[in-house]
Amino acid sequence: MTIRIDQLGQLIVERRGGLGVRAAAAEIGTSPATLSRIENGQIPDLETFSKICKWLNVSPSEILGFQPPAHQPGAAAVHFRKDVTLNQATGTSLGNLIVAAQAALRARAQAG
């Protein structure tokens, strides 16, 4: 099942049900203001996105639309800070580029 990033806010609202924004934010580990902004359509930074996915019990790959690579020792981790000039397509492209670079490095290491 793939979930679009613009559906994240609605998923949060559904998951928290009658739970208030402050209580849900405390459970997630973020501020109520941040949670409210995300519920209203803003895209979270990766740290907050990770916390929300964990709270929703949803794999980030379901939202980002790709299969996570098999765990490799020494694999690079990617973290983008929230940047209002970075649109969704650019962020997705950068993530795909990094994943492709990791795969190429793994292939080179296995061949050599």
C-alpha positions, -999 to +999 in steps of 0.1 A: +000+000+000+014+034-010+004+065+009+010+100-006+030+125+015+001+149+012-021+124+031+001+123+061-018+150+080-051+132+075-036+100+087-025+117+119-059+132+124-075+097+119-050+080+142-053+104+171-091+103+170-103+121+202-068+125+215-059+162+215-031+177+195-009+183+226-013+147+238-006+133+204+024+155+200+037+143+233+033+107+223+051+114+190+079+135+205+073+167+187+057+201+195+019+206+192+026+235+168+046+212+145+020+185+146-008+211+138+012+224+108+016+189+095-021+181+100-027+212+079-006+201+050+030+210+057+057+184+050+077+176+081+115+174+084+129+139+083+133+135+120+097+144+126+086+123+096+104+093+112+087+098+146+053+102+129+058+070+108+067+051+140+037+065+158+014+056+129+031+022+126+037+029+089+069+022+070+084+054+056+088+035+023+050+033+021+049+071+019+080+078+000+071+052-026+102+030-027+114-003-013+141+002+014+174-014+004+186-045+023+206-035+054+242-031+046+269-024+072+283+010+067+254+022+045+250+060+045+221+077+062+204+107+046+189+136+065+174+166+049+165+195+072+133+213+065+138+237+036+108+256+023+126+259-011+130+222-015+098+209-032+086+173-030+098+163-064+133+176-057+135+158-023+123+126-039+149+129-067+177+136-042+166+106-021+166+083-052+200+096-062+215+088-028+199+053-028+212+047-064+247+058-053+246+035-023+236+006-046+265+014-070+290+015-042+277-018-029+280-034-064+315-021-068+326-034-034+311-069-042+328-070-076+362-059-064 
